[in-house]
């Protein structure tokens, strides 16, 4: 298992679906994404995740790879050590839309890998219902599903293997872990994966709560493996609620940023990174550089061969 003195990998998730009226500091313009990514890396972030204005839900075709590539080319020209991770559109299925083939939903990641912009791909090995609470606290009767069936999940794994990408493995529910651990026990995971445990506040329709007991449940599921892992608290404050501290003490890693943050403030991305850095200092964990993170994650093609 990972030792407690392992350098701490910090990932910053810059925007997600957060709107400027929710937090005026959220970046969507290319130059803002680049500026905030550089600032966060200078503060201690090794991994950078962002969305574009392309919606995750309601998308019927491929995401526009160029919308990712434009700021990332600029960022890599400034910080060629950056480890970048995109997202992908949902396939809600059912009556609300036609199914979107997995090859279409993954096409922008494939394009960026071929250009040499990314060393880490994406694997979301499972599905969950998406809703929001109504005024009485009951989740609304939506028909939205973030859908990744077993066929899709195998596709992500094999696409990352073929493209020689590490895998950013999103864990929204415990069943996602079972899929990955079955591959791990069979020796069929490609190199370079990190399990990202996405905990959900009560206002989120997915995930275990951001508590020490819930984290321990996940760690029991991966016991005996050497897979790196990180935590993120969607709809909560990862540092403020104590989850980041529990992860750091156990040798894990931490994702923060405007996307998952759900506290009372409107922080900047760099403030959220700096809070993790300060916490790690108090707990005696050194901060991983991007080069150290890439080595720890065993990313097959880092640094990427991109040339500005």
FENKADA-V50780 format. One record per residue. PHI is phi as a letter, one per 20 degrees, with the letter a starting at -180 (999 if undefined). Layout:
PHI ; PHI
This chain:
999 ; f ; e ; f ; e ; f ; g ; e ; e ; d ; d ; d ; d ; f ; b ; m ; d ; f ; e ; g ; f ; e ; b ; f ; e ; f ; e ; c ; f ; g ; f ; f ; f ; f ; f ; f ; f ; f ; f ; f ; f ; f ; e ; p ; f ; d ; d ; c ; c ; b ; d ; d ; f ; f ; f ; f ; d ; n ; e ; d ; b ; f ; f ; f ; f ; f ; f ; f ; f ; g ; f ; f ; f ; f ; f ; f ; f ; e ; c ; f ; e ; f ; d ; d ; c ; e ; d ; b ; f ; f ; d ; f ; m ; m ; f ; e ; a ; f ; f ; d ; g ; f ; f ; f ; f ; e ; f ; f ; f ; f ; f ; f ; f ; f ; f ; n ; e ; c ; d ; c ; e ; c ; b ; d ; e ; r ; c ; b ; f ; d ; b ; c ; f ; e ; f ; e ; n ; e ; f ; f ; f ; f ; d ; e ; c ; e ; d ; c ; f ; f ; f ; f ; f ; f ; f ; g ; f ; f ; f ; f ; f ; f ; e ; l ; d ; f ; d ; e ; e ; f ; d ; e ; b ; g ; f ; f ; f ; g ; f ; f ; f ; f ; f ; f ; f ; e ; m ; d ; e ; f ; f ; n ; e ; c ; e ; d ; e ; e ; e ; c ; f ; g ; e ; e ; e ; c ; n ; f ; f ; f ; c ; f ; f ; f ; f ; f ; f ; f ; f ; f ; f ; d ; g ; n ; e ; d ; f ; f ; b ; b ; c ; b ; d ; f ; m ; b ; d ; g ; f ; f ; e ; n ; f ; g ; f ; f ; f ; f ; f ; e ; n ; e ; c ; c ; d ; c ; q ; f ; g ; e ; f ; c ; e ; f ; e ; c ; f ; e ; f ; f ; f ; f ; f ; f ; f ; f ; g ; f ; f ; f ; f ; f ; e ; n ; e ; f ; e ; f ; f ; g ; f ; f ; f ; f ; f ; f ; e ; l ; f ; f ; c ; e ; f ; f ; e ; f ; c ; f
